[in-house]
């Protein structure tokens, strides 16, 4: 039944309205003649509406005369009627043919490169590296060697643990797993010292293995040896070891800002204007005038690529250009007001930077009036582990 109805859609169908006192007899006779009726709806006691195949219309008319029912054609649908409607419009069919050919040809190219990074992690310049490796928009799919592209990118980048490329339709899906940045691990049986990786003042040192090279209160610079990877005994002499120990130091985190007393602040007024551009691969057609009606504004561009299916992109996209009007306001701060604004901003940045708030042991604030502005320095004193292993090279 369903297959026959689908064929009727292709061959053409009619929506019929029938009115009479013997419509039940009319329906029974249609069934006896094996005439397919669907979308049957009763309007009232003497009126029905339904759909039939075009080829069954003559039989319907004969049955209607026998049952003394009045019929009326309400709609004509299907391919035969569409072809009949446009048979004299050659330009339309030529355009349709060219469109179908264009879609068929475009299916052999890549028109979108979708990069999927695990957990939303962003890798710097990865899109440019993928393009340089040979996966770019507008390239024939049979000319894309996915294995070669993957190998080339893996060789030049150390921040990728795994990479895969899948070509689906006209879409190239690049899946990337970022490599964890782990410090070099030195085996327990290798000789190493512990050096400072930050500048600070030693507050605690406990050499479990090796010889301490500094003491509490010493100021150390980055790269300075804290625990030597050797031990000296009265009878054994010098023997090299894998240095171990806990080293804590007071380090400094400093932020700086300059706040002018007279400045221009910008804020959005809420007024926006949208403009559109059609892009055919690299060719653009502007659908707007080039000049914005706003004097000062910020611009945001969003590009939506057209596609027929989920992974069948076309070389056509619509670019939406949104201009947001900006209003400038002259602002004058008193020295104390500017100072408080700067201190609050810098402290907020430092609080976000330092995860362990309990390790903060001191705060220093220094300000310098420059006449037309103020320089502000905020420093946090933090207790941190400053030791890292360094292999001993003979």
C-alpha positions in Angstrom: 0.0 0.0 0.0 2.7 2.5 1.0 4.8 1.7 -2.1 1.8 2.3 -4.3 1.1 5.7 -2.6 4.8 6.7 -3.1 4.5 5.7 -6.8 1.4 7.9 -7.0 3.4 10.9 -5.7 5.8 10.4 -8.6 3.1 9.7 -11.2 0.9 12.5 -9.9 -2.2 12.6 -7.7 -5.4 14.6 -7.2 -7.1 15.9 -4.1 -10.8 15.2 -4.6 -13.9 16.6 -2.8 -17.1 14.5 -3.1 -20.5 15.5 -2.0 -23.7 13.3 -1.9 -26.1 11.2 0.1 -24.5 7.9 -1.0 -20.8 8.6 -0.2 -20.5 5.3 1.8 -21.7 3.4 -1.3 -19.2 5.4 -3.4 -16.3 4.4 -1.1 -17.3 0.7 -1.2 -17.4 0.7 -5.0 -14.0 2.3 -5.1 -12.6 -0.5 -2.9 -14.3 -3.1 -5.0 -12.5 -1.6 -8.1 -9.2 -1.6 -6.1 -8.9 2.1 -6.4 -6.4 3.4 -3.8 -7.7 6.2 -1.6 -5.7 8.0 1.1 -5.8 11.0 3.3 -9.6 10.4 3.7 -11.3 13.2 5.6 -15.0 13.7 6.4 -16.0 17.3 6.2 -19.6 16.7 7.2 -22.3 14.0 6.8 -22.6 14.3 3.0 -19.0 15.5 2.1 -15.7 13.8 1.9 -12.1 14.8 0.9 -9.4 12.3 -0.3 -6.5 11.8 -2.6 -6.3 9.5 -5.6 -3.9 8.5 -8.4 -4.3 10.5 -11.6 -4.9 7.3 -13.6 -7.9 6.5 -11.4 -9.8 9.7 -12.1 -11.9 8.4 -15.0 -13.1 5.5 -12.9 -13.9 7.8 -10.0 -16.1 9.9 -12.3 -18.0 6.8 -13.5 -18.6 5.7 -9.9 -19.7 9.2 -8.9 -22.4 9.2 -11.7 -23.7 5.8 -10.5 -23.9 6.9 -6.9 -25.3 10.4 -7.9 -22.4 12.2 -6.1 -20.8 15.4 -7.2 -17.0 15.5 -7.4 -14.6 18.4 -7.6 -10.8 18.6 -8.1 -9.3 20.7 -5.4 -5.5 20.2 -6.0 -3.1 18.7 -8.5 0.2 17.5 -7.2 3.2 15.4 -8.5 5.9 15.4 -11.1 3.6 15.4 -14.2 2.0 18.6 -13.2 5.3 20.3 -12.3 6.7 19.3 -15.7 3.6 20.5 -17.5 3.7 23.8 -15.6 7.3 24.6 -16.5 7.6 22.9 -19.9 7.7 26.2 -21.7 10.3 27.7 -19.3 13.5 26.4 -20.9 15.7 28.8 -18.9 14.4 27.3 -15.7 15.3 23.8 -16.7 18.6 24.8 -18.0 19.4 26.5 -14.7 18.1 23.4 -12.9 20.4 21.2 -15.0 23.4 23.4 -14.4 22.7 23.4 -10.7 22.5 19.6 -10.6 25.8 19.4 -12.5 27.4 21.9 -10.2 26.3 19.9 -7.1 27.6 16.7 -8.7 31.0 18.2 -9.5 31.3 19.9 -6.1 30.9 16.6 -4.4 34.4 15.7 -5.5 36.0 18.6 -3.5 36.4 19.5 0.2 34.4 22.6 1.0 34.7 22.5 4.8 37.4 21.5 7.3 36.0 20.8 10.7 38.6 20.5 13.6 37.4 18.6 16.6 39.7 19.0 19.6 39.3 16.7 22.6 37.6 18.5 25.6 37.6 21.7 23.7 41.3 22.2 24.1 42.7 24.9 21.7 45.9 24.2 19.8 47.7 27.3 18.6 47.9 27.7 14.8 46.6 24.1 14.2 44.3 25.2 11.4 47.1 26.9 9.5 49.4 23.8 10.0 46.6 21.6 8.6 46.2 23.8 5.6 50.0 24.0 5.0 50.1 20.2 5.1 47.7 19.9 2.2 44.2 19.8 3.6 42.5 22.9 2.4 39.1 24.1 1.2 38.6 23.6 -2.6 41.0 20.7 -3.0 40.0 17.5 -4.8 39.3 14.6 -2.3 41.3 12.1 -4.4 44.4 14.3 -4.1 44.3 14.4 -0.3 46.6 11.8 1.3 45.3 11.7 4.9 48.1 9.5 6.2 50.8 11.8 4.8 49.1 14.9 6.3 48.8 13.3 9.7 52.5 12.2 9.7 53.6 15.6 8.6 51.8 17.4 11.4 52.8 14.9 14.0 56.5 15.3 13.1 56.4 19.1 13.3 54.2 19.4 16.5 55.0 17.8 19.9 51.6 18.8 21.4 49.5 16.2 19.6 49.1 12.7 21.1 46.7 11.4 18.3 45.2 12.7 15.1 42.7 11.3 12.6 41.2 12.6 9.4 37.8 11.5 8.0 36.4 12.6 4.6 32.6 12.6 4.7 30.7 14.1 1.8 32.4 17.4 1.2 33.4 17.8 4.8 36.9 16.9 6.2 36.7 16.0 9.9 40.0 16.4 11.8 40.0 14.8 15.2 42.8 15.8 17.6 43.9 14.6 21.0 46.2 17.0 22.8 49.4 15.6 24.4 49.9 16.2 28.1 52.9 18.4 28.7 54.8 16.4 31.3 58.3 17.3 32.7 61.2 15.0 31.7 61.3 12.2 34.2 64.7 11.1 35.3 65.0 7.4 36.3 65.8 6.6 39.9 69.1 4.9 38.9 70.3 8.0 37.1 72.4 10.7 38.9 70.8 14.1 39.2 70.8 17.3 41.2 68.0 19.6 42.2 68.0 23.1 40.8 65.8 26.2 41.4 63.2 26.8 38.7 62.2 30.2 40.2 63.8 33.2 42.0 63.0 33.2 45.7 64.2 33.1 49.4 64.6 29.6 50.8 62.2 29.0 53.8 62.7 25.3 54.1 65.2 22.7 52.8 65.4 19.0 53.6 67.9 17.0 51.6 66.9 13.4 51.8 69.5 12.2 49.3 72.4 14.4 48.2 74.1 17.4 49.7 72.3 20.7 50.4 74.0 23.6 48.6 71.9 26.4 50.2 70.4 27.1 53.6 67.3 28.8 54.9 67.3 32.5 54.3 69.5 32.3 51.1 68.2 34.1 48.0 68.4 31.8 44.9 68.2 32.5 41.2 66.6 30.3 38.6 69.0 27.5 37.6 71.0 27.6 40.8 71.8 24.3 42.4 69.8 23.6 45.6 70.8 20.0 46.4 73.9 18.5 44.8 73.6 15.0 43.3 76.6 13.7 45.3 77.5 12.8 48.8 80.9 12.8 50.5 82.0 10.4 53.2 85.1 10.2 55.3 86.0 6.8 54.1 83.9 6.4 50.9 84.9 9.7 49.3 82.5 11.3 46.8 79.7 9.1 45.4 77.0 10.3 43.0 73.3 9.8 43.8 69.8 10.7 42.6 69.2 13.8 44.7 65.9 13.9 46.6 64.5 16.5 49.0 61.9 19.2 49.8 62.7 22.8 49.0 60.3 25.6 49.8 60.9 29.2 49.0 59.1 32.6 49.2 58.6 33.7 45.6 57.0 36.9 44.2 54.1 37.3 41.7 53.9 40.9 40.5 51.3 42.7 38.3 51.6 46.2 36.9 49.1 48.7 35.5 49.0 52.4 34.5 45.8 54.3 35.1 45.5 57.7 33.4 43.6 60.4 35.4 41.9 61.5 32.2 40.7 58.7 29.9 38.2 57.9 27.3 35.8 55.0 28.2 33.9 53.1 25.5 30.6 51.4 26.0 28.0 49.8 23.7 24.8 51.8 23.1 22.8 48.7 22.2 22.3 49.9 18.6 23.3 47.4 16.0 23.2 47.0 12.2 23.5 43.8 10.2 25.0 43.5 6.7 25.4 40.4 4.6 27.9 39.1 2.0 27.6 36.0 -0.2 30.8 34.1 -0.6 31.5 31.7 -3.5 34.7 30.0 -2.4 37.0 33.0 -2.4 34.8 35.4 -4.4 32.6 37.8 -2.4 29.5 39.7 -3.3 28.5 42.4 -0.9 24.8 42.9 -0.4 25.2 46.2 1.5 26.8 49.6 1.2 30.4 49.7 2.4 30.0 52.6 4.9 28.4 52.0 8.3 25.9 54.5 9.7 27.7 54.5 13.0 30.7 56.8 13.6 32.3 54.4 16.2 31.6 50.7 16.2 32.9 47.2 16.8 32.4 44.6 14.0 31.7 40.9 14.4 31.7 38.6 11.4 30.0 35.2 11.4 30.2 32.8 8.4 27.5 30.2 7.8 28.4 27.6 5.2 25.5 26.3 3.1 25.0 22.5 3.0 22.5 20.1 1.6 23.0 17.4 4.3 24.9 17.1 7.5 28.3 16.5 5.8 27.6 17.8 2.2 28.8 21.4 2.2 28.6 23.7 -0.8 31.2 26.2 -1.9 28.7 28.9 -0.9 28.5 30.7 2.4 26.6 33.7 3.9 28.7 36.1 5.9 26.8 38.1 8.5 28.5 41.4 9.5 27.2 42.9 12.8 28.3 46.4 13.7 27.7 47.4 17.3 27.6 51.1 18.0 30.2 52.4 20.5 29.8 55.5 22.6 32.8 57.3 24.0 32.8 59.1 27.3 35.5 61.3 28.8 36.2 60.1 32.3 38.2 61.9 35.0 39.6 60.1 38.1 40.9 61.5 41.3 44.3 60.0 42.2 42.8 57.9 45.1 40.0 56.7 42.9 42.4 55.6 40.1 44.6 53.9 42.7 41.7 51.9 44.1 40.6 50.8 40.6 44.1 49.7 39.6 44.7 47.8 42.9 41.3 46.0 42.6 42.0 44.9 39.1 45.5 43.6 39.8 44.5 41.8 42.9 41.7 40.0 40.9 44.2 38.9 38.3 46.7 37.6 40.9 43.9 35.8 42.8 43.0 34.0 39.5 46.6 33.2 38.8 47.4 31.6 42.3 45.4 28.5 42.9 46.4 27.8 46.5 45.3 31.0 48.4 46.7 29.6 51.7 50.2 29.8 50.3 50.0 33.6 50.1 52.0 35.0 53.0 52.2 38.7 52.1 51.0 41.5 49.8 52.9 44.6 48.8 51.4 47.6 47.0 53.5 50.3 45.4 52.1 53.4 43.6 53.9 56.1 41.8 52.2 59.4 40.8 53.3 60.4 37.2 51.4 63.7 37.2 48.8 62.7 34.6 48.5 59.1 35.6 49.5 56.6 38.3 51.7 53.5 38.1 50.5 50.6 40.3 52.4 47.5 41.3 50.9 44.7 43.4 53.1 41.9 44.6 52.0 38.7 46.3 54.6 36.8 48.4 53.8 33.1 48.0 55.4 29.9 49.5 56.1 27.4 46.6 58.2 24.4 45.8 61.0 25.7 43.7 63.0 22.5 43.0 63.3 20.5 39.8 65.6 17.6 38.8 68.5 18.1 36.4 70.5 15.1 35.2 74.3 15.1 35.9 76.3 14.9 32.7 79.9 13.7 33.0 
